[in-house]
Amino acid sequence: MPSSVTALGQARSSGPGMAPSACCCSPAAVQRRLPILAWLPSYSLQWLKMDFVAGLSVGLTAIPQALAYAEVAGLPPQYGLYSAFMGCFVYFFLGTSRDVTLGPTAIMSLLVSFYTFHEPAYAVLLAFLSGCIQLAMGLLRLGFLLDFISYPVIKGFTSAAAVTIGFGQIKNLLGLQNIPRPFFLQVYHTFLRIAETSVGDAVLGLVCMLLLLVLKLMRDHVPPVHPEMPPGVRLSRGLVWAATTARNALVVSFAALVAYSFEVTGYQPFILTGETAEGLPPVRIPPFSVTTANGTISFTKMVQDMGAGLAVVPLMGLLESIAVAKAFASQNNYRIDANQELLAIGLTNMLGSLVSSYPVTGSFGRTAVNAQSGVCTPAGGLVTGVLVLLSLDYLTSLFYYIPKSALAAVIIMAVAPLFDTKIFRTLWRVKRLDLLPLCVTFLLCFWEVQYGILAGALVSLLMLLHSAARPETKVSEGPVLVLQPASGLSFPAAEALREEILSRALEVSPPRCLVLECTHVCSIDYTVVLGLGELLQDFQKQGVALAFVGLQVPVLRVLLSADLKGFQYFSTLEEAEKHLRQEPGTQPYNIREDSILDQKVALLKA
């Protein structure tokens, strides 16, 4: 709804850009921290209807996905549901996107599996500590740090995660048991034991995948319902829309009904989910120690065991959630506040740990369902949260009959879009060098997730540093040599610039005058100033001149403050060329000392 977009947009009129003098208790500041205050006063009955439908649609998607993602995380199925409702309630108050839904996702579940050793206590503690880190980043307004993770690194990680998660479900799809979890061992043992495939699980799993694919294609191609349509057409399209939107719940229910039918006959050809703990989770503090048969594992030891996960999990959670929020904000024409999103997801994980949740983040798939269902405000999440709580209280006994092959089909179909084949072609066409961090991240993530992300980020950083140390320069030959740097000059670039100028102007016979065209140079540092001073001396010794053109005020201020001997600058390239060719009527701006002093005083006062 356009008016809901406006209301939400007013609540987030740019976090980082707010004036530092704004009072933290002013109405604008309170509204920025509680975006609900922006849209709740104008909430309408029409919004309520749309939010209810959207929340119901997301809930029917979230419940089977939560059960499936718990399997990816290596945890009992109820932990997926424990993780699926807290974000709905927290984001209702703190979220800046009407579309985003927080909960368990495939990528977060994979990371939890990797760093918590399939132990619920570790997973819950990781949620609490991740929430603390994310909340601190939001309070300190450190959202900009996420900008240092480049898009190729993110795509490399998500593509590797899609392969890892998808192949990890092949064993459940084929009914294979006792397959080790490490990726390479999993691949080896799956192919080694392919002859042990359970026909029942394989057939049911493939049928479920086919049904999910058909329903998804129908959802993508069914025209939207319009009020002016005849009632019969509107009803039929509405039913198709509802069935295709809730396809995960329908397919899982179908598979459970088939499994129950076999159970009644006394023959069960499928591996079932089994017992799921009944009832709502107890509210208790996260486990800061764990008692085992071998003694008590202290909090310090638990933190050491999780190691790099304490950095990787909160970081990837923030990246995934903010990427989802930005994508749908751009698509639906409103803005989000990245730092406020950090607060929302951080508080969700902290409070979620009190009800045995593992780390959660924004879900792209469920957010898409939310947006396509016409959600108007974050209130749609309340319906989703209530639906998950009701399923925990009343439906857990029915989850026993859900075949694992059906949940595997749900997971595989959910993660398949994460493997983006188009990105490889796009980068090859746009900038091939960006394939390097993507491929490094993609390949190393199969070994260790943290090493893949760290290596990809390091490669991206080295590429960035190389461009800063070796900036592109445009050279124009003529009576006077003109050299134009394409960007700012910082200390890594000083020596490269000096070498290029020397090789083109002073190490030729005869030496040539040179104009340094600085239109694109917006900043320089002291190392560059020293290098330019040495160049001016070298030019004077050779009996030729070095002149500057197009200096921006901050750069000119720095150069004038340095009192460089022989420094000459002109307003236009034509003036500089005329002077260097010794034509009358043109003088550099520093020919008269009093003029230099006047300009220096004026610039330093600016």
C-alpha positions as CSV (number, residue, x, y, z in Angstrom):
1,M,0.0,0.0,0.0
2,P,1.5,3.4,-0.9
3,S,0.5,5.0,2.3
4,S,2.1,2.3,4.4
5,V,5.3,2.8,2.4
6,T,5.2,6.5,3.3
7,A,4.5,5.9,6.9
8,L,7.3,3.4,7.2
9,G,9.7,5.6,5.2
10,Q,9.1,8.5,7.6
11,A,10.3,6.4,10.5
12,R,13.6,5.6,8.9
13,S,14.6,8.9,7.3
14,S,18.3,7.8,7.4
15,G,20.0,6.6,10.5
16,P,23.7,7.5,9.7
17,G,22.8,10.8,8.2
18,M,21.0,12.2,11.3
19,A,22.4,15.3,12.8
20,P,24.6,14.6,15.8
21,S,22.9,17.3,17.8
22,A,19.5,15.5,17.7
23,C,18.3,14.8,21.2
24,C,18.1,11.0,22.0
25,C,14.7,11.6,23.7
26,S,13.2,13.8,21.0
27,P,10.0,12.4,19.3
28,A,12.0,11.9,16.0
29,A,14.7,9.9,17.9
30,V,12.1,7.8,19.7
31,Q,10.2,7.1,16.4
32,R,13.5,6.1,14.8
33,R,14.1,3.5,17.5
34,L,10.5,2.4,17.5
35,P,9.4,2.5,13.8
36,I,6.0,1.1,14.9
37,L,5.1,4.6,16.1
38,A,5.3,5.8,12.5
39,W,2.6,3.5,11.0
40,L,0.4,2.4,13.9
41,P,-1.5,5.7,14.3
42,S,-2.7,5.4,10.6
43,Y,-3.4,1.6,10.8
44,S,-6.7,0.7,9.0
45,L,-9.1,-2.2,8.6
46,Q,-7.9,-2.7,5.0
47,W,-4.3,-3.1,6.2
48,L,-5.4,-5.5,8.9
49,K,-7.1,-7.7,6.3
50,M,-4.0,-7.7,4.1
51,D,-1.6,-8.3,7.0
52,F,-3.7,-11.2,8.2
53,V,-3.6,-12.9,4.8
54,A,0.1,-12.3,4.4
55,G,0.9,-13.5,8.0
56,L,-1.2,-16.7,7.5
57,S,0.6,-17.4,4.2
58,V,4.0,-16.9,5.7
59,G,3.1,-19.1,8.7
60,L,2.1,-22.0,6.5
61,T,5.5,-21.7,4.8
62,A,7.4,-21.1,8.0
63,I,6.2,-24.2,9.9
64,P,7.4,-26.9,7.5
65,Q,10.6,-25.0,6.7
66,A,11.4,-24.6,10.5
67,L,11.1,-28.4,10.9
68,A,13.3,-28.9,7.8
69,Y,15.9,-26.4,8.8
70,A,16.3,-28.0,12.3
71,E,17.5,-31.1,10.4
72,V,20.1,-28.9,8.6
73,A,21.2,-27.5,11.9
74,G,21.6,-31.0,13.3
75,L,19.1,-30.3,16.1
76,P,15.7,-31.9,17.1
77,P,12.8,-30.7,15.0
78,Q,11.2,-28.6,17.8
79,Y,14.2,-26.2,17.8
80,G,13.3,-25.1,14.3
81,L,9.9,-24.0,15.6
82,Y,11.4,-22.5,18.8
83,S,13.4,-20.3,16.5
84,A,10.5,-19.3,14.2
85,F,8.3,-17.0,16.4
86,M,10.4,-14.6,18.4
87,G,11.5,-12.6,15.4
88,C,7.9,-12.1,14.4
89,F,7.1,-10.2,17.6
90,V,10.4,-8.3,17.9
91,Y,10.3,-7.1,14.3
92,F,6.7,-5.9,14.8
93,F,8.1,-3.1,17.1
94,L,11.6,-2.5,15.7
95,G,11.6,-3.5,12.0
96,T,12.0,-0.9,9.3
97,S,10.8,-3.1,6.4
98,R,7.2,-4.1,6.1
99,D,8.2,-7.2,4.1
100,V,11.0,-8.9,6.1
101,T,10.4,-11.9,8.2
102,L,13.0,-13.1,10.7
103,G,13.4,-16.8,11.5
104,P,15.5,-19.9,10.7
105,T,17.1,-20.0,7.3
106,A,19.1,-22.6,5.3
107,I,22.4,-20.6,5.6
108,M,22.1,-19.9,9.3
109,S,21.2,-23.5,9.9
110,L,24.2,-24.7,8.0
111,L,26.5,-22.4,10.1
112,V,24.8,-23.6,13.3
113,S,25.5,-27.2,12.3
114,F,29.1,-26.3,11.6
115,Y,29.9,-24.4,14.8
116,T,27.7,-26.0,17.5
117,F,28.4,-29.7,17.0
118,H,24.7,-30.6,16.9
119,E,24.4,-29.7,20.6
120,P,21.2,-27.6,21.5
121,A,23.0,-25.9,24.4
122,Y,25.7,-24.6,22.1
123,A,23.2,-23.5,19.5
124,V,21.2,-21.5,22.1
125,L,24.3,-19.9,23.6
126,L,25.5,-19.0,20.1
127,A,22.1,-17.2,19.5
128,F,22.6,-15.2,22.7
129,L,26.2,-14.2,22.0
130,S,25.4,-13.4,18.3
131,G,22.5,-11.2,19.5
132,C,24.8,-9.3,21.9
133,I,27.3,-8.7,19.1
134,Q,24.7,-7.6,16.6
135,L,23.0,-5.4,19.2
136,A,26.3,-3.7,20.1
137,M,27.0,-3.1,16.4
138,G,23.6,-1.5,16.0
139,L,24.0,0.8,19.1
140,L,27.5,1.8,17.9
141,R,26.2,2.4,14.4
142,L,28.7,0.0,12.8
143,G,26.5,-1.1,10.0
144,F,28.9,0.4,7.5
145,L,31.4,-2.4,8.3
146,L,29.2,-4.8,6.3
147,D,30.0,-2.7,3.2
148,F,33.5,-4.2,3.3
149,I,32.1,-7.6,2.3
150,S,31.9,-7.4,-1.4
151,Y,29.0,-8.8,-3.5
152,P,31.2,-11.5,-5.2
153,V,32.2,-12.8,-1.7
154,I,28.6,-13.0,-0.6
155,K,27.5,-14.8,-3.8
156,G,30.4,-17.2,-3.5
157,F,29.4,-18.1,0.1
158,T,25.7,-18.4,-0.7
159,S,26.4,-20.6,-3.8
160,A,28.7,-22.9,-1.8
161,A,26.1,-23.0,1.0
162,A,23.4,-24.0,-1.5
163,V,25.5,-26.9,-2.8
164,T,26.5,-28.0,0.8
165,I,22.9,-27.8,2.1
166,G,21.3,-29.3,-1.0
167,F,23.7,-32.3,-1.2
168,G,23.4,-32.7,2.6
169,Q,19.8,-33.6,2.0
170,I,20.4,-36.2,-0.6
171,K,20.9,-38.8,2.1
172,N,17.4,-38.1,3.5
173,L,15.9,-37.9,0.0
174,L,17.3,-41.4,-0.7
175,G,16.7,-42.8,2.8
176,L,20.4,-43.4,3.5
177,Q,21.4,-43.5,7.2
178,N,24.6,-43.0,9.2
179,I,26.2,-40.7,6.5
180,P,28.9,-38.5,8.1
181,R,28.2,-34.8,8.0
182,P,31.6,-33.3,6.7
183,F,30.9,-32.3,3.1
184,F,33.6,-34.3,1.3
185,L,33.0,-37.4,3.4
186,Q,29.3,-37.0,2.8
187,V,29.8,-36.9,-0.9
188,Y,32.1,-40.0,-0.8
189,H,29.8,-42.1,1.5
190,T,26.6,-41.1,-0.4
191,F,28.0,-42.4,-3.7
192,L,29.6,-45.4,-2.0
193,R,26.2,-46.5,-0.5
194,I,23.9,-45.4,-3.3
195,A,22.8,-49.1,-3.7
196,E,21.2,-48.9,-0.2
197,T,18.7,-46.4,-1.4
198,S,15.2,-46.8,0.1
199,V,12.8,-47.0,-2.8
200,G,9.9,-45.6,-0.8
201,D,11.8,-42.5,0.4
202,A,13.3,-41.9,-3.0
203,V,10.0,-42.1,-4.8
204,L,8.2,-39.9,-2.2
205,G,11.0,-37.4,-2.1
206,L,11.1,-37.0,-5.9
207,V,7.3,-36.7,-6.0
208,C,7.4,-34.0,-3.4
209,M,10.1,-32.1,-5.3
210,L,8.0,-32.4,-8.5
211,L,4.9,-31.1,-6.7
212,L,6.8,-28.2,-5.2
213,L,8.2,-27.3,-8.6
214,V,4.8,-27.4,-10.3
215,L,3.1,-25.3,-7.6
216,K,5.9,-22.8,-7.7
217,L,5.6,-22.4,-11.5
218,M,1.9,-22.0,-11.1
219,R,2.4,-19.3,-8.5
220,D,4.7,-17.4,-10.8
221,H,2.4,-17.5,-13.8
222,V,-1.1,-17.1,-12.2
223,P,-2.3,-13.5,-12.9
224,P,-3.1,-11.5,-9.8
225,V,-6.7,-11.3,-8.6
226,H,-8.5,-8.0,-9.4
227,P,-11.7,-6.7,-7.8
228,E,-13.3,-6.2,-11.2
229,M,-13.1,-9.9,-12.1
230,P,-16.3,-12.0,-12.1
231,P,-16.8,-13.7,-8.7
232,G,-16.2,-17.2,-10.0
233,V,-12.9,-16.3,-11.7
234,R,-11.8,-14.3,-8.6
235,L,-12.6,-17.3,-6.4
236,S,-10.8,-19.8,-8.5
237,R,-7.7,-17.7,-8.9
238,G,-7.8,-17.0,-5.1
239,L,-7.9,-20.7,-4.4
240,V,-5.0,-21.3,-6.8
241,W,-3.0,-18.5,-5.2
242,A,-3.6,-19.8,-1.7
243,A,-2.6,-23.4,-2.7
244,T,0.5,-22.4,-4.5
245,T,1.6,-19.9,-1.7
246,A,1.1,-22.6,1.0
247,R,2.8,-25.3,-1.2
248,N,5.3,-26.3,1.5
249,A,2.6,-27.0,4.0
250,L,0.4,-28.8,1.4
251,V,3.2,-31.1,0.2
252,V,4.4,-31.9,3.7
253,S,0.8,-32.6,4.8
254,F,0.3,-34.8,1.8
255,A,3.5,-36.8,2.6
256,A,2.5,-37.2,6.2
257,L,-0.9,-38.4,5.2
258,V,0.7,-41.0,2.9
259,A,3.1,-42.1,5.7
260,Y,0.2,-42.3,8.2
261,S,-1.8,-44.5,5.7
262,F,1.1,-47.0,5.6
263,E,1.4,-46.8,9.4
264,V,-2.2,-47.9,9.7
265,T,-1.6,-51.0,7.5
266,G,1.4,-52.0,9.7
267,Y,4.0,-51.3,7.0
268,Q,6.2,-48.2,6.9
269,P,8.4,-47.7,3.9
270,F,9.6,-44.2,4.9
271,I,12.0,-42.8,7.5
272,L,9.9,-40.5,9.7
273,T,10.7,-37.4,11.7
274,G,9.7,-39.1,14.9
275,E,8.9,-37.7,18.3
276,T,8.8,-33.9,18.6
277,A,8.7,-32.4,22.0
278,E,5.2,-31.1,22.8
279,G,4.2,-27.7,24.1
280,L,5.7,-24.2,24.2
281,P,9.4,-23.9,25.1
282,P,10.2,-23.0,28.7
283,V,11.5,-19.4,29.3
284,R,15.0,-19.7,30.8
285,I,18.4,-18.1,30.6
286,P,20.8,-19.5,28.0
287,P,23.0,-22.3,29.1
288,F,26.3,-20.8,30.2
289,S,27.7,-24.2,31.1
290,V,26.8,-27.8,30.1
291,T,26.9,-30.9,32.3
292,T,27.9,-34.1,30.5
293,A,28.8,-37.6,31.5
294,N,32.5,-36.5,31.5
295,G,31.9,-33.4,33.8
296,T,30.9,-29.8,33.3
297,I,31.8,-27.8,30.3
298,S,32.4,-24.2,31.4
299,F,31.3,-21.0,29.6
300,T,34.9,-20.2,28.6
301,K,35.3,-23.7,27.1
302,M,32.1,-23.4,25.2
303,V,33.2,-20.0,23.7
304,Q,36.5,-21.5,22.7
305,D,34.8,-24.5,21.1
306,M,32.6,-22.2,19.0
307,G,35.7,-20.2,18.0
308,A,35.3,-18.3,14.7
309,G,31.6,-19.0,14.8
310,L,31.2,-16.1,17.2
311,A,32.3,-13.8,14.3
312,V,31.0,-15.6,11.3
313,V,27.4,-16.3,12.5
314,P,26.5,-12.8,13.6
315,L,28.2,-11.3,10.5
316,M,26.5,-13.5,8.0
317,G,23.2,-13.1,9.8
318,L,23.4,-9.4,9.4
319,L,24.5,-9.6,5.8
320,E,21.7,-11.9,4.9
321,S,19.0,-9.9,6.7
322,I,20.1,-6.5,5.5
323,A,20.5,-7.8,1.9
324,V,16.9,-9.1,2.0
325,A,15.6,-5.9,3.5
326,K,17.4,-3.7,0.9
327,A,16.3,-5.8,-2.0
328,F,12.6,-5.6,-1.1
329,A,12.8,-1.9,0.0
330,S,14.2,-1.1,-3.4
331,Q,11.6,-3.2,-5.2
332,N,8.7,-1.7,-3.3
333,N,10.0,1.9,-3.1
334,Y,10.8,2.6,0.5
335,R,13.9,2.9,2.7
336,I,15.3,1.0,5.6
337,D,17.7,2.0,8.4
338,A,20.6,-0.5,8.4
339,N,21.6,0.3,12.0
340,Q,18.0,-0.1,13.2
341,E,17.9,-3.5,11.4
342,L,21.0,-4.5,13.4
343,L,19.1,-3.7,16.6
344,A,16.1,-5.7,15.5
345,I,18.0,-8.8,14.6
346,G,20.3,-8.5,17.6
347,L,17.4,-8.2,20.1
348,T,15.6,-11.1,18.3
349,N,18.5,-13.4,18.8
350,M,19.1,-12.3,22.4
351,L,15.4,-12.8,23.4
352,G,15.1,-15.9,21.2
353,S,17.8,-17.6,23.3
354,L,15.5,-17.3,26.3
355,V,13.1,-19.7,24.5
356,S,15.8,-22.1,23.1
357,S,16.1,-20.5,19.7
358,Y,19.2,-20.9,17.6
359,P,20.5,-17.9,15.5
360,V,18.0,-16.5,13.0
361,T,18.1,-13.9,10.3
362,G,15.9,-12.5,7.5
363,S,14.5,-15.2,5.1
364,F,14.5,-14.3,1.4
365,G,11.9,-17.0,0.6
366,R,9.4,-16.2,3.3
367,T,9.9,-12.4,2.8
368,A,9.0,-13.0,-0.9
369,V,5.9,-14.8,0.2
370,N,5.1,-11.9,2.5
371,A,5.6,-9.3,-0.2
372,Q,3.6,-11.2,-2.8
373,S,0.7,-11.7,-0.3
374,G,0.3,-7.9,-0.1
375,V,1.6,-7.3,3.4
376,C,1.2,-3.6,4.5
377,T,3.1,-3.4,7.8
378,P,5.2,-5.6,10.1
379,A,2.0,-6.5,11.9
380,G,1.7,-9.5,9.5
381,G,4.4,-11.1,11.5
382,L,2.1,-11.3,14.6
383,V,-0.1,-13.7,12.7
384,T,2.9,-15.8,11.7
385,G,4.2,-15.9,15.2
386,V,0.8,-16.9,16.7
387,L,0.5,-19.7,14.1
388,V,3.9,-21.1,15.0
389,L,3.0,-21.0,18.7
390,L,-0.3,-22.8,18.0
391,S,1.5,-25.5,16.1
392,L,3.9,-26.0,19.0
393,D,1.0,-26.3,21.4
394,Y,-1.4,-28.5,19.4
395,L,0.2,-30.1,16.3
396,T,3.5,-31.6,17.5
397,S,2.1,-35.0,17.8
398,L,1.2,-35.0,14.1
399,F,4.8,-34.0,13.1
400,Y,5.8,-37.6,14.0
401,Y,4.5,-38.9,10.6
402,I,6.3,-36.4,8.4
403,P,8.8,-38.3,6.2
404,K,12.3,-37.0,6.3
405,S,12.4,-37.3,2.5
406,A,9.5,-34.7,2.2
407,L,11.4,-32.3,4.4
408,A,14.5,-32.9,2.3
409,A,12.5,-32.0,-0.8
410,V,11.4,-28.7,0.9
411,I,15.0,-27.8,1.7
412,I,16.4,-28.6,-1.7
413,M,13.7,-26.6,-3.4
414,A,14.3,-23.7,-1.0
415,V,18.1,-23.5,-1.5
416,A,18.2,-24.2,-5.2
417,P,17.7,-20.5,-6.1
418,L,20.6,-19.6,-3.9
419,F,23.0,-21.1,-6.4
420,D,23.2,-18.2,-8.9
421,T,24.6,-19.5,-12.2
422,K,24.0,-16.1,-13.8
423,I,26.5,-14.3,-11.6
424,F,29.4,-16.1,-13.2
425,R,28.4,-15.0,-16.7
426,T,27.6,-11.5,-15.5
427,L,31.0,-11.0,-13.9
428,W,32.8,-12.5,-16.9
429,R,31.1,-9.9,-19.0
430,V,31.3,-7.0,-16.7
431,K,34.6,-7.4,-14.8
432,R,36.4,-10.7,-14.9
433,L,38.7,-9.9,-12.0
434,D,35.7,-10.0,-9.7
435,L,35.5,-13.7,-10.4
436,L,38.6,-14.2,-8.3
437,P,37.1,-13.4,-4.8
438,L,33.9,-15.3,-5.8
439,C,35.7,-18.5,-6.8
440,V,38.1,-18.3,-3.8
441,T,35.2,-18.0,-1.4
442,F,33.1,-20.6,-3.2
443,L,35.9,-23.3,-3.2
444,L,37.2,-22.7,0.3
445,C,33.8,-22.7,1.9
446,F,33.6,-26.4,1.2
447,W,36.6,-26.8,3.5
448,E,35.9,-24.3,6.2
449,V,33.2,-21.6,6.1
450,Q,35.2,-19.0,8.0
451,Y,38.3,-19.6,5.8
452,G,36.2,-19.1,2.6
453,I,34.7,-15.8,3.8
454,L,38.0,-14.6,5.2
455,A,40.0,-15.5,2.1
456,G,37.4,-13.9,-0.2
457,A,37.3,-10.7,1.8
458,L,41.1,-10.6,1.8
459,V,41.3,-11.0,-1.9
460,S,38.7,-8.2,-2.4
461,L,40.7,-6.0,0.0
462,L,43.9,-6.7,-1.9
463,M,42.2,-5.8,-5.2
464,L,40.9,-2.6,-3.5
465,L,44.4,-1.7,-2.2
466,H,46.0,-2.4,-5.6
467,S,43.6,0.0,-7.3
468,A,44.5,2.6,-4.6
469,A,48.2,2.0,-5.0
470,R,48.2,1.9,-8.8
471,P,45.4,4.3,-9.9
472,E,44.7,4.6,-13.6
473,T,46.1,7.7,-15.3
474,K,45.2,9.2,-18.7
475,V,48.1,10.5,-20.7
476,S,47.7,13.1,-23.5
477,E,50.7,13.6,-25.8
478,G,51.4,17.0,-27.5
479,P,53.7,20.0,-27.2
480,V,53.1,19.7,-23.5
481,L,52.6,16.3,-21.8
482,V,49.3,16.1,-19.8
483,L,48.9,13.4,-17.2
484,Q,45.5,13.0,-15.5
485,P,45.0,10.7,-12.4
486,A,41.6,9.0,-12.5
487,S,41.0,9.2,-8.7
488,G,42.3,10.5,-5.4
489,L,46.0,10.2,-4.6
490,S,47.0,8.5,-1.3
491,F,50.4,7.4,0.0
492,P,50.4,3.9,-1.7
493,A,50.1,5.6,-5.1
494,A,52.9,8.2,-4.5
495,E,55.8,6.1,-5.7
496,A,53.9,4.8,-8.8
497,L,52.9,8.3,-9.8
498,R,56.5,9.5,-9.4
499,E,57.8,6.7,-11.5
500,E,55.3,7.3,-14.3
501,I,56.1,11.0,-14.4
502,L,59.8,10.5,-14.4
503,S,59.7,7.9,-17.1
504,R,57.5,10.0,-19.4
505,A,58.9,13.5,-18.8
506,L,62.4,13.5,-17.3
507,E,64.0,10.2,-18.5
508,V,63.4,11.1,-22.2
509,S,65.6,13.2,-24.3
510,P,65.0,16.1,-24.3
511,P,63.1,16.4,-20.9
512,R,59.6,17.6,-21.3
513,C,57.3,20.0,-19.4
514,L,54.3,18.3,-17.8
515,V,50.8,19.4,-16.7
516,L,49.3,17.3,-13.9
517,E,45.5,17.6,-14.5
518,C,43.9,17.1,-11.1
519,T,40.2,17.5,-11.8
520,H,39.4,14.0,-10.5
521,V,41.7,14.3,-7.4
522,C,39.6,15.1,-4.4
523,S,42.1,14.3,-1.7
524,I,45.8,13.9,-1.1
525,D,47.9,13.1,2.0
526,Y,51.3,14.2,3.3
527,T,53.3,11.4,1.6
528,V,51.9,12.5,-1.8
529,V,52.8,16.2,-0.9
530,L,56.4,15.2,-0.2
531,G,56.6,13.2,-3.5
532,L,55.3,16.2,-5.4
533,G,57.8,18.4,-3.8
534,E,60.6,16.1,-4.9
535,L,59.2,16.1,-8.4
536,L,59.2,19.9,-8.5
537,Q,62.8,19.9,-7.6
538,D,63.7,17.2,-10.2
539,F,61.9,19.3,-12.9
540,Q,63.7,22.5,-11.9
541,K,67.1,20.7,-12.1
542,Q,66.3,19.5,-15.6
543,G,65.2,23.0,-16.7
544,V,61.6,22.1,-17.4
545,A,58.3,22.9,-15.6
546,L,55.7,21.0,-13.8
547,A,52.3,22.7,-13.5
548,F,49.0,21.8,-11.9
549,V,45.5,22.3,-13.3
550,G,42.0,21.7,-12.0
551,L,42.9,21.6,-8.3
552,Q,39.9,21.3,-6.0
553,V,39.8,23.5,-3.0
554,P,40.8,20.9,-0.4
555,V,43.7,19.7,-2.5
556,L,44.8,23.3,-3.2
557,R,44.6,24.1,0.5
558,V,47.0,21.2,1.3
559,L,49.5,22.1,-1.4
560,L,49.6,25.8,-0.5
561,S,50.0,24.9,3.2
562,A,53.1,22.9,2.3
563,D,55.0,25.9,0.7
564,L,56.3,23.8,-2.2
565,K,59.1,25.5,-4.1
566,G,58.3,26.1,-7.7
567,F,54.6,25.2,-7.3
568,Q,52.5,26.6,-10.2
569,Y,48.8,26.1,-10.8
570,F,46.3,27.3,-13.4
571,S,42.6,27.4,-13.7
572,T,42.4,25.8,-17.1
573,L,44.6,23.5,-19.2
574,E,44.8,26.0,-22.0
575,E,46.4,28.6,-19.7
576,A,48.9,26.0,-18.4
577,E,49.9,25.0,-21.9
578,K,50.3,28.6,-23.1
579,H,52.5,29.4,-20.1
580,L,54.7,26.3,-20.5
581,R,55.2,27.2,-24.2
582,Q,56.3,30.6,-23.0
583,E,53.5,32.5,-24.6
584,P,52.9,36.0,-23.2
585,G,49.8,37.0,-21.3
586,T,49.5,34.0,-19.0
587,Q,51.0,33.7,-15.5
588,P,50.6,31.0,-13.0
589,Y,48.8,32.0,-9.8
590,N,52.0,32.0,-7.7
591,I,54.1,34.4,-9.8
592,R,53.5,37.2,-7.3
593,E,54.3,36.3,-3.7
594,D,51.6,38.7,-2.3
595,S,49.0,36.9,-4.5
596,I,50.0,33.5,-3.1
597,L,49.8,34.9,0.5
598,D,46.3,36.4,-0.2
599,Q,45.0,33.1,-1.7
600,K,46.6,31.0,1.1
601,V,45.0,33.1,3.8
602,A,41.6,32.9,2.0
603,L,41.8,29.2,1.6
604,L,43.0,28.5,5.1
605,K,40.1,30.6,6.5
606,A,37.6,28.7,4.3
